[in-house]
């Protein structure tokens, strides 16, 4: 089996031409069956050294658990551009994260010993 046979195809794909850029919205599926979106920005760029064009691509992967937060953030940004009014921030429920900091025997922790993960 070669690489191409092993690779999953997109379930859905849409290209949006936008001047010198092109945006792609591709829906793919994980091995576990969860669907996610890959947003790709592709720009055609001329390389002065080689005298040839090439495509610069930037990808972002958006998973189902983040769809609503992403949509709210994008809506807020677009609303601000259109109205100039700063919208309220996106409210995100605090997610459970295991504690990774180490404590001294007395229960205290020096700041240098705390692993701040965001």
RABELNOR-V287726 format. One record per backbone hydrogen bond with DSSP energy under -1.0 kcal/mol. CO is the residue of the C=O (numbers start at 1). NH is the residue of the N-H. If there is no record, write none. Layout:
CO&NH ; CO&NH
This chain:
2&6 ; 3&7 ; 12&27 ; 14&25 ; 16&23 ; 18&21 ; 20&44 ; 21&18 ; 22&42 ; 23&16 ; 24&40 ; 25&14 ; 26&38 ; 27&11 ; 27&12 ; 28&36 ; 30&33 ; 34&30 ; 36&28 ; 37&62 ; 38&26 ; 39&60 ; 40&24 ; 41&58 ; 42&22 ; 43&56 ; 45&54 ; 47&51 ; 52&47 ; 54&45 ; 56&43 ; 58&41 ; 60&39 ; 62&37 ; 63&66 ; 64&67 ; 66&70 ; 67&71 ; 68&72 ; 69&73 ; 70&74 ; 71&75 ; 72&76 ; 73&77 ; 74&78 ; 75&79 ; 76&80 ; 77&81 ; 78&82 ; 79&83 ; 80&84 ; 104&107 ; 108&104 ; 110&113 ; 111&114 ; 113&102
